[in-house]
Amino acid sequence: MSSNGFELPLRLLLAFRMLIDELHAELARQGHPDIRPMYGFVMQAIGPDGTTAVELGRALGVTKQAAGKTVDNLERIGYAERATDPRDSRRKLVRLTPHGMDALDRSARIFDTLRARWAAELGEDRLQALESDLRRMTPDNPWRLDIPGWFGAL
């Protein structure tokens, strides 16, 4: 069966969306109903050690103001906090709260479960081949967090 060239990116995006939607449905069941898909990129960019709004904006490919607005939202729902940098009192750090770290930890476990479901459906060998082929066709570092900027805004 022949496919049109546009089908490949659409199918990849659809698979991504399905996995993210399933992740968020399960996160909601596990006590994180306020997490939105874009917040995952932001929380990964904040990381376990925290970051500044400028560094966060750079990592996400958005302005400092756009990053700050998203941090405001994450603060409001209890996933992030702003604090003075202990190494430089002039700098403000954005850090994940324990609630935010819990969401990231649960996300990792949920993604493992989703991958296992795909392996059960497709077969582990086929899924490994798919992952290997995607690694071959994409850059070495899969941790591109600038998708919010690439899509246009947070």
C-alpha positions in Angstrom: 0.0 0.0 0.0 1.4 3.3 -1.0 1.3 6.3 1.3 1.4 10.0 0.6 4.4 11.9 1.9 2.4 13.9 4.3 1.1 10.8 6.1 4.4 10.1 7.9 4.5 13.3 9.9 0.8 13.2 10.6 1.0 9.6 11.9 4.1 10.4 14.0 2.3 13.4 15.5 -0.9 11.4 16.0 1.1 8.7 17.9 2.7 11.4 20.0 -0.6 13.0 20.8 -2.2 9.6 21.7 0.7 8.9 24.1 0.5 12.3 25.7 -3.3 12.2 26.0 -3.1 8.8 27.7 -0.3 10.1 30.0 -2.4 13.1 31.1 -5.5 11.0 31.6 -3.5 8.7 33.9 -1.8 11.6 35.6 -5.3 13.0 36.4 -6.3 9.7 37.8 -3.2 9.7 40.0 -3.8 13.1 41.5 -2.5 15.5 38.9 -5.5 16.8 37.0 -4.1 20.3 36.4 -1.1 19.3 34.4 -1.2 20.3 30.7 0.9 18.8 27.9 3.1 21.9 27.5 3.8 21.9 31.3 5.8 18.7 30.8 8.3 20.5 28.6 8.5 23.4 31.1 9.0 21.1 34.1 11.7 19.1 32.3 13.5 22.3 31.5 13.3 23.4 35.1 14.8 20.1 36.1 15.6 18.9 39.6 18.1 21.7 40.3 16.0 24.6 39.1 16.7 27.4 36.6 16.2 31.1 36.0 13.4 32.5 33.9 16.0 33.6 31.3 17.5 30.2 31.1 14.1 28.6 31.0 13.0 30.8 28.1 16.2 30.0 26.2 15.7 26.2 26.7 12.1 26.4 25.6 12.7 28.7 22.7 10.4 31.4 24.0 10.8 34.8 25.6 11.5 35.3 29.3 8.1 36.8 29.6 6.3 33.8 28.1 8.4 31.5 30.3 7.5 33.6 33.3 3.8 33.5 32.5 3.9 29.7 32.4 5.9 29.6 35.7 3.1 31.8 37.2 0.6 29.1 36.1 2.7 26.3 37.5 3.1 28.2 40.8 -0.6 28.8 41.0 -1.3 25.1 40.8 1.5 24.1 43.1 4.1 22.6 40.7 6.8 25.3 40.8 8.0 28.0 43.1 10.4 31.0 42.8 13.2 31.3 45.3 16.4 33.3 45.8 19.5 31.5 44.4 21.6 30.5 47.4 24.8 31.2 45.3 23.7 34.7 44.2 20.9 36.6 46.0 20.3 38.8 43.0 19.1 35.8 41.0 15.7 34.2 41.3 15.4 30.5 40.7 12.4 28.6 39.5 12.2 25.2 41.2 9.8 22.3 41.1 7.9 21.7 44.3 7.6 18.2 45.7 4.2 18.0 43.9 6.0 18.9 40.7 8.7 16.3 41.2 5.9 13.7 42.0 4.3 14.5 38.6 7.5 14.0 36.8 8.3 10.7 38.6 4.7 9.4 37.9 5.1 10.5 34.2 8.2 8.4 33.8 6.4 5.3 35.2 3.3 6.0 33.1 5.4 6.3 29.9 7.0 2.9 30.8 3.5 1.4 31.1 2.4 3.0 27.8 5.5 1.6 26.0 4.8 -1.8 27.5 1.3 -1.6 26.1 2.7 -0.8 22.6 5.2 -3.7 22.9 2.3 -6.0 23.8 0.3 -4.8 20.8 3.1 -4.6 18.2 5.6 -7.1 19.6 8.7 -6.1 21.4 10.9 -6.8 18.4 8.8 -4.6 16.1 8.7 -1.8 18.7 12.5 -2.0 19.2 12.9 -1.8 15.4 10.7 1.2 15.2 12.6 2.9 18.0 15.9 2.0 16.3 14.7 3.4 13.0 13.5 6.6 14.6 16.9 7.0 16.4 18.6 6.6 13.0 16.4 9.3 11.4 16.5 11.9 14.2 19.2 13.8 16.0 21.1 12.0 18.8 19.7 14.1 21.6 16.0 13.4 22.0 15.7 16.0 24.8 14.7 19.0 22.7 12.6 21.1 25.0 12.2 24.0 22.6 9.0 22.6 21.1 6.9 25.3 22.8 8.9 27.9 20.9 8.8 25.9 17.7 5.0 25.7 17.9 4.8 29.4 18.5 4.1 30.1 22.1 3.3 28.7 25.5 
